[in-house]
């Protein structure tokens, strides 16, 4: 019985173990996954790793048999680096008995979707003119004029109403002394032509 040469590399989620067994027959390779142990058998070559440094998910762990090596992928139940294959486990799951189902070990925190939705809606709300004087859009412009109108004196309000209605919404003046003298002309934007409705 011989122990095949092996090496590993890892991420926080997974450990990949390479067993150098050239020309291994996929039909004869036997790998047993347990939460804290792994056994590789192929002919007279045996590699037994126990106890593994941390618990693995036996359902998600898998392997592939190549021409030069057998690659075993161990999915960790608790994230983190092991540093070595065997030994005292650094993860919180090590104290759980092996038959303990992994779901009880990692309870998922429920998300407060109402709070998250509210937060997103707040962040997507268009800034007011007070927050951003350059804020565009009809709604914001209306808010801006409503604020001016609300804070204005009677003469300014009269000027705004008269100029806006007589010009068909193309002019807005706050100067009552100027507006009261005569009818406010329609001033369409440059390049536009004013037409009466239905004309």
BAGU-215553 format. One record per atom (N, C-alpha, C, O): residue in one letter; x, y, z. Coordinates in pm, whole numbers. Example, Ala and Ser with C-alpha at 12.3 -4.5 7.8 and 13.67 -1.06 7.14 Angstrom:
# BAGU-215553
   code     east    north       up
      A     1319     -569      780
      A     1230     -450      780
      A     1320     -330      780
      A     1424     -332      846
      S     1285     -225      708
      S     1367     -106      714
      S     1290        3      787
      S     1341      114      804
# end
This chain:
# BAGU-215553
   code     east    north       up
      X       85     -119        0
      X        0        0        0
      X       89      125        0
      X      179      137       83
      X       63      219      -94
      X      144      341     -100
      X       54      464      -92
      X      -63      460     -130
      X      113      574      -42
      X       39      700      -35
      X       80      785     -155
      X      197      820     -168
      X      -13      818     -242
      X       21      897     -360
      X       60     1041     -324
      X       14     1096     -223
      X      145     1100     -407
      X      185     1239     -386
      X       62     1328     -409
      X      -18     1304     -499
      X       49     1430     -326
      X      -68     1517     -339
      X      -34     1660     -295
      X       60     1683     -219
      X     -111     1753     -345
      X      -96     1893     -303
      X     -233     1961     -314
      X     -325     1908     -377
      X     -245     2079     -250
      X     -375     2147     -255
      X     -358     2298     -263
      X     -254     2353     -228
      X     -463     2362     -311
      X     -474     2508     -300
      X     -618     2537     -261
      X     -707     2455     -283
      X     -641     2654     -202
      X     -774     2681     -149
      X     -816     2827     -165
      X     -734     2918     -180
      X     -948     2846     -162
      X    -1009     2979     -150
      X    -1090     2974      -20
      X    -1089     2872       49
      X    -1159     3082       12
      X    -1241     3080      134
      X    -1357     2981      123
      X    -1405     2930      224
      X    -1402     2953       -1
      X    -1519     2867      -20
      X    -1486     2722      -52
      X    -1565     2632      -23
      X    -1367     2699     -112
      X    -1338     2566     -167
      X    -1192     2529     -150
      X    -1104     2616     -149
      X    -1166     2400     -136
      X    -1028     2349     -134
      X    -1015     2248     -246
      X    -1094     2154     -256
      X     -913     2266     -331
      X     -891     2174     -443
      X     -767     2090     -414
      X     -656     2142     -397
      X     -788     1959     -407
      X     -681     1864     -377
      X     -644     1788     -504
      X     -729     1728     -569
      X     -515     1792     -539
      X     -466     1718     -656
      X     -389     1596     -609
      X     -292     1608     -534
      X     -433     1478     -653
      X     -364     1353     -621
      X     -296     1304     -749
      X     -363     1274     -847
      X     -163     1296     -747
      X      -88     1258     -866
      X      -86     1106     -881
      X       -6     1036     -819
      X     -177     1058     -964
      X     -193      915     -987
      X     -206      896    -1138
      X     -317      885    -1191
      X      -91      893    -1207
      X      -88      890    -1353
      X     -159      766    -1408
      X     -134      653    -1366
      X     -250      792    -1506
      X     -320      683    -1571
      X     -423      615    -1483
      X     -455      498    -1504
      X     -475      686    -1383
      X     -575      628    -1292
      X     -699      588    -1371
      X     -747      663    -1457
      X     -751      471    -1342
      X     -870      419    -1409
      X     -995      474    -1339
      X    -1020      440    -1223
      X    -1074      559    -1408
      X    -1194      617    -1344
      X    -1287      512    -1285
      X    -1357      538    -1187
      X    -1289      391    -1346
      X    -1377      284    -1296
      X    -1330      229    -1162
      X    -1409      176    -1084
      X    -1198      242    -1136
      X    -1144      181    -1014
      X    -1114      282     -903
      X    -1084      244     -789
      X    -1121      411     -936
      X    -1098      515     -834
      X    -1218      520     -740
      X    -1332      530     -784
      X    -1188      513     -610
      X    -1295      523     -510
      X    -1263      639     -415
      X    -1154      645     -357
      X    -1358      731     -401
      X    -1340      845     -310
      X    -1460      851     -218
      X    -1575      852     -262
      X    -1431      854      -89
      X    -1538      862       11
      X    -1531      999       78
      X    -1430     1036      138
      X    -1642     1074       67
      X    -1652     1206      133
      X    -1730     1192      263
      X    -1841     1138      264
      X    -1674     1240      373
      X    -1745     1251      500
      X    -1726     1396      548
      X    -1633     1463      504
      X    -1815     1445      638
      X    -1803     1585      680
      X    -1663     1625      728
      X    -1620     1738      705
      X    -1592     1533      796
      X    -1459     1568      846
      X    -1350     1472      801
      X    -1242     1468      860
      X    -1376     1392      695
      X    -1272     1302      646
      X    -1289     1273      498
      X    -1397     1289      441
      X    -1177     1230      436
      X    -1176     1197      294
      X    -1085     1076      274
      X     -975     1070      328
      X    -1133      979      195
      X    -1051      861      166
      X    -1045      841       15
      X    -1147      838      -53
      X     -919      828      -37
      X     -896      803     -179
      X     -834      664     -192
      X     -734      633     -127
      X     -894      580     -277
      X     -840      445     -300
      X     -836      416     -449
      X     -934      436     -520
      X     -717      367     -497
      X     -704      323     -637
      X     -596      215     -639
      X     -477      245     -630
      X     -639       91     -650
      X     -544      -20     -647
      X     -475      -27     -512
      X     -541      -39     -408
      X     -340      -18     -513
      X     -267      -22     -385
      X     -239      118     -331
      X     -172      133     -229
      X     -289      220     -400
      X     -268      358     -354
      X     -384      403     -267
      X     -500      398     -307
      X     -351      447     -147
      X     -453      491      -52
      X     -410      623       13
      X     -296      637       58
      X     -503      719       16
      X     -479      844       88
      X     -598      868      179
      X     -712      883      134
      X     -569      871      308
      X     -677      893      406
      X     -648     1022      482
      X     -543     1036      545
      X     -740     1115      475
      X     -724     1244      544
      X     -830     1256      652
      X     -949     1268      623
      X     -782     1253      780
      X     -877     1258      891
      X     -805     1304     1017
      X     -697     1253     1046
      X     -860     1399     1094
      X     -978     1478     1060
      X     -940     1593      966
      X     -833     1651      979
      X    -1028     1624      873
      X    -1006     1741      787
      X    -1008     1866      874
      X    -1072     1869      979
      X     -939     1967      828
      X     -927     2090      907
      X    -1064     2155      934
      X    -1083     2218     1038
      X    -1157     2141      840
      X    -1292     2197      859
      X    -1394     2104      798
      X    -1360     2009      728
      X    -1521     2132      824
      X    -1627     2047      768
      X    -1649     2079      621
      X    -1637     2193      577
      X    -1683     1973      545
      X    -1712     1992      403
      X    -1857     1954      373
      X    -1921     1879      447
      X    -1907     2010      264
      X    -2040     1975      216
      X    -2024     1852      126
      X    -1979     1863       12
      X    -2061     1737      178
      X    -2040     1611      105
      X    -2124     1602      -23
      X    -2088     1532     -117
      X    -2239     1675      -26
      X    -2326     1672     -144
      X    -2265     1752     -260
      X    -2277     1713     -376
      X    -2201     1863     -227
      X    -2150     1952     -332
      X    -2005     1921     -372
      X    -1961     1962     -479
      X    -1932     1850     -287
      X    -1793     1816     -318
      X    -1791     1711     -430
      X    -1876     1622     -435
      X    -1690     1722     -521
      X    -1683     1627     -631
      X    -1538     1607     -676
      X    -1446     1661     -615
      X    -1518     1528     -782
      X    -1382     1503     -832
      X    -1385     1469     -980
      X    -1488     1430    -1035
      X    -1267     1485    -1044
      X    -1251     1444    -1183
      X    -1121     1365    -1195
      X    -1021     1400    -1132
      X    -1125     1259    -1276
      X    -1006     1176    -1296
      X     -943     1217    -1430
      X    -1005     1203    -1535
      X     -818     1267    -1424
      X     -747     1308    -1545
      X     -637     1208    -1578
      X     -622     1106    -1511
      X     -561     1238    -1685
      X     -454     1146    -1727
      X     -337     1143    -1631
      X     -272     1040    -1612
      X     -311     1260    -1569
      X     -194     1270    -1480
      X     -234     1274    -1333
      X     -162     1223    -1247
      X     -348     1334    -1305
      X     -388     1349    -1164
      X     -539     1339    -1146
      X     -616     1351    -1242
      X     -578     1317    -1022
      X     -719     1318     -984
      X     -741     1446     -905
      X     -672     1473     -807
      X     -837     1527     -950
      X     -863     1655     -883
      X     -991     1644     -801
      X    -1098     1615     -853
      X     -976     1668     -671
      X    -1090     1659     -578
      X    -1123     1800     -529
      X    -1036     1873     -481
      X    -1250     1838     -542
      X    -1294     1971     -499
      X    -1379     1957     -374
      X    -1488     1900     -378
      X    -1330     2010     -264
      X    -1401     2005     -136
      X    -1467     2140     -111
      X    -1400     2243     -104
      X    -1600     2140      -98
      X    -1674     2263      -72
      X    -1686     2281       80
      X    -1739     2195      150
      X    -1635     2393      129
      X    -1634     2419      274
      X    -1773     2460      324
      X    -1846     2533      256
      X    -1806     2413      443
      X    -1934     2453      503
      X    -1923     2590      568
      X    -2020     2665      573
      X    -1805     2623      617
      X    -1782     2756      675
      X    -1669     2822      597
      X    -1565     2761      573
      X    -1691     2945      557
      X    -1590     3015      478
      X    -1466     3044      561
      X    -1474     3067      682
      X    -1353     3043      494
      X    -1226     3073      562
      X    -1116     2981      514
      X    -1142     2877      454
      X     -992     3020      539
      X     -877     2940      495
      X     -842     2838      603
      X     -845     2867      722
      X     -808     2718      557
      X     -769     2612      650
      X     -620     2619      680
      X     -578     2602      794
      X     -540     2644      576
      X     -395     2647      594
      X     -330     2511      582
      X     -215     2500      539
      X     -404     2405      618
      X     -355     2267      601
      X     -476     2177      582
      X     -590     2218      605
      X     -449     2052      539
      X     -560     1960      511
      X     -624     1903      636
      X     -746     1890      645
      X     -540     1868      734
      X     -593     1803      855
      X     -552     1881      979
      X     -461     1963      977
      X     -623     1851     1087
      X     -591     1915     1215
      X     -715     1971     1279
      X     -827     1949     1233
      X     -694     2047     1388
      X     -807     2108     1457
      X     -871     2211     1365
      X     -802     2295     1306
      X    -1002     2205     1355
      X    -1073     2292     1260
      X    -1078     2436     1310
      X    -1104     2461     1427
      X    -1051     2531     1218
      X    -1058     2672     1257
      X    -1198     2729     1248
      X    -1223     2841     1293
      X    -1292     2652     1189
      X    -1425     2710     1165
      X    -1523     2679     1276
      X    -1503     2586     1356
      X    -1628     2756     1280
      X    -1729     2744     1387
      X    -1806     2613     1383
      X    -1867     2574     1482
      X    -1802     2545     1270
      X    -1879     2422     1256
      X    -1808     2301     1317
      X    -1867     2195     1332
      X    -1681     2319     1353
      X    -1603     2205     1401
      X    -1659     2144     1528
      X    -1640     2025     1554
      X    -1728     2225     1608
      X    -1780     2174     1734
      X    -1910     2095     1717
      X    -1957     2030     1810
      X    -1969     2101     1596
      X    -2093     2027     1573
      X    -2063     1880     1544
      X    -1963     1850     1480
      X    -2148     1789     1591
      X    -2127     1648     1558
      X    -2140     1627     1407
      X    -2206     1704     1338
      X    -2075     1522     1357
      X    -2068     1502     1212
      X    -2204     1481     1146
      X    -2223     1520     1031
      X    -2298     1421     1218
      X    -2427     1394     1155
      X    -2519     1517     1159
      X    -2629     1514     1105
      X    -2473     1623     1224
      X    -2554     1746     1234
      X    -2581     1804     1095
      X    -2486     1829     1021
      X    -2706     1826     1058
      X    -2731     1884      926
      X    -2676     2027      920
      X    -2691     2104     1015
      X    -2613     2061      808
      X    -2548     2192      800
      X    -2642     2311      812
      X    -2598     2420      850
      X    -2772     2293      781
      X    -2863     2407      784
      X    -2878     2468      923
      X    -2896     2589      935
      X    -2871     2384     1029
      X    -2887     2438     1163
      X    -2764     2519     1204
      X    -2772     2607     1290
      X    -2652     2488     1141
      X    -2529     2559     1177
      X    -2526     2699     1118
      X    -2471     2791     1179
      X    -2584     2715     1002
      X    -2579     2847      938
      X    -2720     2898      912
      X    -2774     2880      803
      X    -2778     2962     1013
      X    -2913     3016      997
      X    -2903     3146      918
      X    -2824     3234      950
      X    -2986     3156      815
      X    -2980     3277      733
      X    -3062     3387      797
      X    -3172     3365      847
      X    -3005     3507      796
      X    -3075     3622      850
      X    -3177     3669      747
      X    -3146     3683      629
      X    -3301     3692      793
      X    -3405     3737      700
      X    -3384     3884      667
      X    -3347     3964      753
      X    -3409     3917      542
      X    -3391     4055      499
      X    -3520     4132      517
      X    -3629     4078      498
      X    -3508     4258      554
      X    -3623     4345      567
      X    -3647     4411      431
      X    -3596     4519      403
      X    -3725     4342      346
      X    -3745     4391      208
      X    -3818     4523      205
      X    -3789     4607      119
      X    -3914     4545      298
      X    -3986     4673      300
      X    -3889     4788      322
      X    -3896     4891      256
      X    -3800     4768      418
      X    -3700     4871      449
      X    -3608     4898      332
      X    -3574     5012      302
      X    -3567     4789      264
      X    -3476     4802      150
      X    -3546     4875       36
      X    -3487     4964      -27
      X    -3673     4837        9
      X    -3749     4903      -99
      X    -3763     5051      -71
      X    -3745     5135     -159
      X    -3797     5083       56
      X    -3814     5224       95
      X    -3685     5302       72
      X    -3686     5415       24
      X    -3574     5240      109
      X    -3443     5303       93
      X    -3413     5331      -54
      X    -3364     5439      -89
      X    -3443     5233     -141
      X    -3418     5250     -285
      X    -3505     5362     -341
      X    -3459     5446     -417
      X    -3633     5361     -302
      X    -3724     5464     -352
      X    -3679     5602     -308
      X    -3688     5698     -385
      X    -3631     5613     -184
      X    -3582     5742     -136
      X    -3463     5789     -217
      X    -3454     5906     -255
      X    -3372     5694     -245
      X    -3250     5731     -318
      X    -3280     5765     -464
      X    -3205     5838     -527
      X    -3393     5710     -519
      X    -3426     5737     -659
      X    -3513     5861     -675
      X    -3537     5905     -788
      X    -3561     5917     -564
      X    -3649     6033     -571
      X    -3573     6152     -630
      X    -3459     6180     -591
      X    -3636     6220     -724
      X    -3569     6333     -789
      X    -3541     6443     -687
      X    -3626     6471     -602
      X    -3423     6505     -694
      X    -3391     6611     -598
      X    -3480     6732     -621
      X    -3518     6762     -734
      X    -3514     6802     -512
      X    -3595     6923     -525
      X    -3504     7037     -568
      X    -3382     7025     -568
      X    -3566     7148     -606
      X    -3488     7264     -651
      X    -3400     7315     -537
      X    -3290     7364     -561
      X    -3450     7302     -414
      X    -3370     7347     -300
      X    -3243     7263     -286
      X    -3137     7315     -252
      X    -3255     7131     -311
      X    -3140     7041     -301
      X    -3045     7060     -419
      X    -2923     7056     -403
      X    -3104     7082     -538
      X    -3023     7097     -659
      X    -3089     7196     -752
      X    -3187     7163     -818
      X    -3036     7321     -758
      X    -3097     7425     -841
      X    -3101     7387     -990
      X    -3181     7441    -1066
      X    -3013     7295    -1030
      X    -3008     7254    -1171
      X    -3098     7136    -1202
      X    -3100     7087    -1315
      X    -3173     7091    -1102
      X    -3259     6975    -1124
      X    -3358     7005    -1236
      X    -3421     7111    -1237
      X    -3372     6910    -1329
      X    -3458     6935    -1445
      X    -3590     6865    -1432
      X    -3622     6809    -1327
      X    -3669     6868    -1539
      X    -3797     6797    -1541
      X    -3911     6890    -1508
      X    -3896     6983    -1429
      X    -4028     6865    -1571
      X    -4145     6950    -1552
      X    -4191     6956    -1408
      X    -4227     7062    -1357
      X    -4188     6840    -1341
      X    -4236     6836    -1202
      X    -4152     6929    -1116
      X    -4205     7001    -1031
      X    -4020     6927    -1138
      X    -3930     7009    -1058
      X    -3950     7156    -1090
      X    -3948     7241    -1000
      X    -3969     7188    -1218
      X    -3993     7327    -1259
      X    -4123     7376    -1195
      X    -4130     7488    -1144
      X    -4225     7292    -1198
      X    -4352     7329    -1135
      X    -4335     7357     -987
      X    -4388     7454     -934
      X    -4258     7268     -918
      X    -4231     7289     -775
      X    -4165     7425     -753
      X    -4198     7498     -661
      X    -4070     7456     -842
      X    -3994     7580     -833
      X    -4089     7700     -844
      X    -4082     7793     -764
      X    -4177     7697     -946
      X    -4270     7809     -966
      X    -4374     7814     -854
      X    -4415     7923     -812
      X    -4415     7698     -806
      X    -4510     7696     -694
      X    -4450     7762     -571
      X    -4518     7833     -497
      X    -4321     7738     -551
      X    -4252     7798     -435
      X    -4246     7949     -451
      X    -4273     8023     -357
      X    -4209     7995     -573
      X    -4204     8140     -598
      X    -4342     8200     -574
      X    -4356     8303     -507
      X    -4444     8135     -630
      X    -4582     8184     -621
      X    -4626     8191     -474
      X    -4686     8289     -431
      X    -4594     8085     -399
      X    -4637     8079     -258
      X    -4571     8189     -175
      X    -4633     8242      -82
      X    -4446     8223     -208
      X    -4372     8323     -129
      X    -4393     8465     -181
      X    -4345     8561     -120
      X    -4463     8480     -294
      X    -4475     8612     -357
      X    -4584     8697     -293
      X    -4673     8647     -225
      X    -4572     8834     -316
      X    -4677     8925     -269
      X    -4791     8924     -372
      X    -4781     8859     -476
      X    -4899     8998     -344
      X    -5018     8995     -430
      X    -4989     9043     -572
      X    -5037     8984     -668
      X    -4911     9150     -585
      X    -4880     9204     -717
      X    -4802     9103     -801
      X    -4829     9087     -920
      X    -4706     9036     -738
      X    -4625     8936     -810
      X    -4713     8819     -853
      X    -4698     8768     -964
      X    -4805     8778     -765
      X    -4896     8668     -799
      X    -4984     8706     -918
      X    -5005     8627    -1010
      X    -5036     8832     -915
      X    -5121     8880    -1025
      X    -5042     8879    -1157
      X    -5092     8837    -1261
      X    -4918     8928    -1149
      X    -4832     8935    -1269
      X    -4808     8795    -1325
      X    -4813     8774    -1446
      X    -4781     8701    -1237
      X    -4755     8563    -1281
      X    -4878     8502    -1347
      X    -4868     8441    -1453
      X    -4995     8519    -1284
      X    -5119     8461    -1337
      X    -5154     8521    -1473
      X    -5185     8449    -1568
      X    -5148     8657    -1483
      X    -5186     8727    -1606
      X    -5092     8690    -1720
      X    -5135     8654    -1830
      X    -4961     8699    -1692
      X    -4862     8673    -1799
      X    -4870     8527    -1847
      X    -4859     8500    -1967
      X    -4888     8437    -1757
      X    -4891     8295    -1793
      X    -5015     8262    -1875
      X    -5006     8194    -1977
      X    -5132     8310    -1830
      X    -5256     8274    -1900
      X    -5268     8346    -2034
      X    -5313     8286    -2132
      X    -5229     8475    -2041
      X    -5243     8550    -2167
      X    -5142     8505    -2272
      X    -5169     8512    -2392
      X    -5026     8458    -2228
      X    -4923     8417    -2325
      X    -4934     8271    -2362
      X    -4850     8218    -2435
      X    -5038     8206    -2312
      X    -5054     8063    -2342
      X    -4943     7979    -2280
      X    -4905     7875    -2334
      X    -4893     8024    -2167
      X    -4790     7948    -2095
      X    -4650     7967    -2150
      X    -4558     7894    -2114
      X    -4632     8068    -2240
      X    -4497     8087    -2297
      X    -4417     8194    -2223
      X    -4296     8205    -2241
      X    -4484     8273    -2140
      X    -4416     8380    -2065
      X    -4463     8377    -1921
      X    -4581     8354    -1892
      X    -4369     8401    -1831
      X    -4403     8410    -1689
      X    -4329     8530    -1632
      X    -4206     8530    -1622
      X    -4405     8631    -1597
      X    -4345     8754    -1546
      X    -4387     8776    -1401
      X    -4497     8740    -1361
      X    -4296     8836    -1324
      X    -4328     8871    -1185
      X    -4341     9022    -1168
      X    -4360     9072    -1057
      X    -4331     9096    -1280
      X    -4335     9242    -1277
      X    -4475     9292    -1309
      X    -4511     9303    -1426
      X    -4556     9322    -1204
      X    -4694     9364    -1223
      X    -4702     9499    -1293
      X    -4791     9521    -1375
      X    -4610     9590    -1262
      X    -4611     9724    -1321
      X    -4603     9715    -1473
      X    -4664     9796    -1543
      X    -4528     9619    -1523
      X    -4512     9603    -1667
      X    -4629     9525    -1728
      X    -4679     9562    -1834
      X    -4671     9419    -1661
      X    -4774     9329    -1714
      X    -4913     9392    -1716
      X    -4991     9363    -1806
      X    -4945     9479    -1618
      X    -5081     9532    -1608
      X    -5116     9630    -1721
      X    -5234     9651    -1749
      X    -5014     9689    -1787
      X    -5037     9789    -1891
      X    -5109     9733    -2013
      X    -5203     9795    -2063
      X    -5068     9617    -2060
      X    -5128     9562    -2181
      X    -5125     9410    -2179
      X    -5067     9348    -2091
      X    -5192     9351    -2282
      X    -5198     9205    -2292
      X    -5058     9149    -2319
      X    -4981     9205    -2397
      X    -5028     9038    -2251
      X    -4896     8974    -2269
      X    -4898     8892    -2396
      X    -4987     8808    -2416
      X    -4799     8917    -2482
      X    -4793     8846    -2610
      X    -4745     8703    -2592
      X    -4672     8669    -2499
      X    -4789     8620    -2688
      X    -4742     8481    -2692
      X    -4601     8481    -2747
      X    -4576     8538    -2853
      X    -4509     8417    -2677
      X    -4369     8410    -2724
      X    -4327     8264    -2731
      X    -4272     8210    -2635
      X    -4354     8200    -2845
      X    -4314     8059    -2855
      X    -4162     8046    -2855
      X    -4092     8140    -2891
      X    -4111     7930    -2816
      X    -3965     7909    -2818
      X    -3910     7930    -2958
      X    -3981     7912    -3057
      X    -3784     7967    -2965
      X    -3719     7993    -3094
      X    -3730     7871    -3184
      X    -3705     7758    -3142
      X    -3768     7896    -3311
      X    -3782     7787    -3406
      X    -3921     7724    -3403
      X    -3949     7635    -3482
      X    -4010     7771    -3310
      X    -4146     7717    -3300
      X    -4246     7820    -3351
      X    -4217     7940    -3354
      X    -4361     7773    -3390
      X    -4467     7862    -3438
      X    -4589     7843    -3351
      X    -4627     7730    -3321
      X    -4653     7957    -3309
      X    -4771     7950    -3222
      X    -4896     7934    -3308
      X    -4918     8011    -3402
      X    -4977     7835    -3277
      X    -5104     7817    -3345
      X    -5212     7799    -3241
      X    -5191     7736    -3138
      X    -5330     7855    -3270
      X    -5443     7837    -3179
      X    -5494     7695    -3192
      X    -5485     7633    -3299
      X    -5548     7643    -3083
      X    -5598     7506    -3080
      X    -5705     7488    -3187
      X    -5800     7566    -3195
      X    -5689     7385    -3269
      X    -5788     7354    -3372
      X    -5770     7435    -3498
      X    -5844     7417    -3595
      X    -5670     7526    -3499
      X    -5648     7608    -3619
      X    -5567     7535    -3722
      X    -5540     7589    -3829
# end
